[in-house]
């Protein structure tokens, strides 16, 4: 492993640790969470999910798009593990049977 890569990994670890500890310190020093901060914290899960899903959807092939759409439809009605199974099954069907 090169020195630059090692430095990059260490810098990312320090930045991650600092942001987590900084958030904890900030929240523990407040008597109550201000409404705007609470709204911002409530938006974090959707933002993280979007950053994980959007690149795969727009850069993936037809099989990825179909699998994600199937997972979305299943996710409206059923819980987590079934969503993963449906998306995986749709991707495998597209790849092996439809030739995507």
FENDA-V781350 format. One record per residue. N is the residue number from 1. SS is DSSP state (2 for helix, 1 for strand, 0 for the rest). BURIAL is b if it has 24 or more other C-alpha atoms within 12 Angstrom, else e. Layout:
N & SS & BURIAL
N & SS & BURIAL
This chain:
1 & 0 & e
2 & 0 & e
3 & 2 & e
4 & 2 & e
5 & 2 & e
6 & 2 & e
7 & 2 & e
8 & 2 & e
9 & 2 & e
10 & 2 & e
11 & 2 & e
12 & 2 & e
13 & 2 & e
14 & 2 & e
15 & 2 & e
16 & 2 & e
17 & 2 & e
18 & 2 & e
19 & 2 & e
20 & 2 & e
21 & 2 & e
22 & 2 & e
23 & 2 & e
24 & 2 & e
25 & 2 & e
26 & 2 & e
27 & 2 & e
28 & 2 & e
29 & 2 & e
30 & 0 & e
31 & 0 & e
32 & 0 & e
33 & 0 & e
34 & 0 & e
35 & 2 & e
36 & 2 & e
37 & 2 & e
38 & 2 & e
39 & 2 & e
40 & 2 & e
41 & 2 & e
42 & 2 & e
43 & 2 & e
44 & 2 & e
45 & 2 & e
46 & 2 & e
47 & 2 & e
48 & 2 & e
49 & 2 & e
50 & 2 & e
51 & 2 & e
52 & 2 & e
53 & 2 & e
54 & 2 & e
55 & 2 & e
56 & 2 & e
57 & 2 & e
58 & 2 & e
59 & 2 & e
60 & 0 & e
61 & 0 & e
62 & 2 & e
63 & 2 & b
64 & 2 & b
65 & 2 & b
66 & 2 & b
67 & 2 & b
68 & 2 & b
69 & 2 & e
70 & 2 & b
71 & 2 & b
72 & 2 & e
73 & 2 & e
74 & 2 & e
75 & 2 & e
76 & 2 & e
77 & 2 & e
78 & 0 & e
79 & 0 & e
80 & 2 & e
81 & 2 & e
82 & 2 & e
83 & 2 & e
84 & 2 & e
85 & 2 & e
86 & 2 & b
87 & 2 & b
88 & 2 & b
89 & 2 & e
90 & 2 & b
91 & 2 & b
92 & 2 & e
93 & 2 & e
94 & 2 & e
95 & 2 & e
96 & 2 & e
97 & 2 & e
98 & 0 & e
99 & 0 & e
100 & 0 & e
